[in-house]
Amino acid sequence: IANAIVWQDRRTAPVTERLKRDGAEAHVSRITGLVLDPYFSATKIAWILDHVPGARARAEKGELAAGTIDTWLLWKLTGGAVHATDVTNASRTSLMNLRTQAWDPELLKLFDVPASVLPEIRACDAAFGVAPAELFGAEVPIRAMVGDQQAALFGQLCTRPGMAKNTFGTGCFMLMQVGEQAVDSRNH
């Protein structure tokens, strides 16, 4: 329904500044581990819904889907059969609760993003669907998805708790392997 809004786009800066003035940053950070910034997807999704004529109404009817680039690629690779993402990519939207690893109802309300447009969140090593034979000559199962710096953590062999790495590029990102954590959403 519109061109993608990429991570460098700052058109939603007034929204994040307003949320900061309203005191929402500590709440968002506690749930997501992120600061309030237009870098993340939440305000971008809301911007499209509010600025593309009829988009919010279509979203409310379940006619639209939103997500990050991994979600779009998966949608295309599965011929529109799967609308999903993994935890690492979902965690960069400002909409996912780190403890429950699910879309957070309070954040959805804060950013005015309907849950119905968002992809299903799956583990990084989940079965994500199958690319049909007409794409690659044979059906190809899609068995993993992982985001940018998080993927680099494993690519740089940080496989034991305590190991860390920095990525230097457009930004500087430090990630640390903390090991697998069991999450019981009943306690959060």
ZIKA-V250811 format. One record per run of one state. SS is the DSSP state (hx for helix, st for strand, lp for the rest). FROM is the first residue (numbers start at 1). TO is the last residue. If there is no record, write none. Layout:
# ZIKA-V250811
SS/FROM/TO  SS/FROM/TO
This chain:
# ZIKA-V250811
lp/1/12  hx/13/21  lp/22/24  hx/25/32  lp/33/40  hx/41/51  lp/52/54  hx/55/60  lp/61/68  hx/69/77  lp/78/83  st/84/86  hx/87/90  lp/91/95  st/96/97  lp/98/101  st/102/103  lp/104/104  hx/105/111  lp/112/114  hx/115/117  lp/118/119  st/120/122  lp/123/128  st/129/131  lp/132/132  hx/133/136  lp/137/139  st/140/142  lp/143/147  hx/148/155  lp/156/163  st/164/168  lp/169/171  st/172/176  lp/177/184  hx/185/187  lp/188/188
